[in-house]
Amino acid sequence: MCLILSFLILPVFGQETAQWRGPLRNGIYPEKGLLKKWPETGPKLELQISGLGKGYSQPIVYKDIIYVTGIKKDTMDVLSAFDQKGNLLWDKVYGHSWAKSFPDTRCTPTVQNDKVYLVSGMGTVCCFDAKDGNILWLQDAHNQFKGNYLTWGIAESLLLTDQAVVYVTGGEETSVVAFDKLSGKLLWKTKSLGGARAYASSLLIERGGLKIILAQTANDFIGVNSITGEILWSFDLRPYQKGDMGVGCNTNTPIYKDGEIFITSGYDHPATMFSLSEDGHSISLKWKNETMDTHHGGVVLIDGNLYGTSWISNAKGQWVSLNWNSGMTNWVKDWFTKGSIIAADGLLYCYEEKGGNVALVQPDVSDFKIISTFKVAAGEGAFWAHPAIYNGKLYLRHGDILLIYNIKA
């Protein structure tokens, strides 16, 4: 079997980046010419790779190399690189895995300019050479800045700016820090707003001539000047988290469009939409919605409507759509249980987390319109890894196994 692919790396703020939930971190992949319907048994399985190690992180493809993290050596987090035939090129330890419940790796690699950036389950921030896996620098960021964990440790995929690697510490010394991408030297640290780190990966946006980092701690939603580390604004999320579970568990990367920011986090926390001032220095709450409390599967925005899931319990949830402008619920539908969602070529890809069912869905404000389905049978554990799409291939991880399907029309 021959898989010769030419991966198009899209620019993010002028730099070539492959990262968490697609090139813009919004769950939308720029693929075209994909199947509009799958065969009854699902798309063709072209490759199955075993030996990833235990993990929930997404696979990343950069210059035809697959990068993925997993626990492979006792309690150590390992970054592995595979070629397009599934051959292991190298694997390298990059820190201790999370030591308590759900230790499986959750950090998705961020790859830019032939360098791979990661944080381990215990807070070691590091940079690898993408070609040979040599460690270029590392920082014991959690201990250095006296970071503070919540119950399930670190689930952050590192954000890059023009110069920096951005990491949320939480704690009483600082809330967010930035290291130089090339040297690992500390560029800045914010003041501390208090509270532990959350589980959400951050987002970089532009507004009012500023490049602003959208970060979340257990307490606050924060806007940070990416050059100076100045906190431009913060919004206390705790008054909106009144359930019996999940206080502080902010889980999903924000969605941003035209001066408005959407965040959601499960546990009966209402989804919230914020308006960002034209100069980028303040935000205000525009609306909230009690229905779309997406646990950790992400959301996507297509044609003015949001698609994601609701949280009923840690094991149960429904599929939901909201109108971006009004915050009104379009629909709520049952389909197995909650899960992760991405989009490409005008269609949704849904991966439910309990049974491994996968659906190709037509975005629509009237209903959850399933076109095709199939089920992932290989692997063990929860189906928590988000799908990814590269070069006409659908990448689905389940624990130690990666399945690669041909979805090119």
Secondary structure, DSSP 4 states (H G I P E B T S, - for coil): --------PPEETTEEEE-TTSTTSSSEE---SB-SS--TT-SEEEEEEE---BB-PPPEEETTEEEEEEEEETTEEEEEEE-TTS-EEEEEEEEEPPSSSS-SB-PPPEEETTEEEEE-TT-EEEEEETTT--EEEEEEHHHHTT----TT---PPPEE-SSEEEEE-BSSS-SEEEEETTT--EEEEPPP--SBB-SPPPEEEEETTEEEEEEEBSSEEEEEETTT--EEEEEE-GGG--SSS-TT---S--EEETTEEEE--STTPPEEEEEEPTTSS-EEEEEEESS----SS--EEETTEEEEE--SBTTB--EEEEETTT--EEEEE-SSS-EEEEEETTEEEEEETTT-EEEEEE--SS--EEEEEEE--SS-S---SPPEEETTEEEEEETTEEEEEE-B-
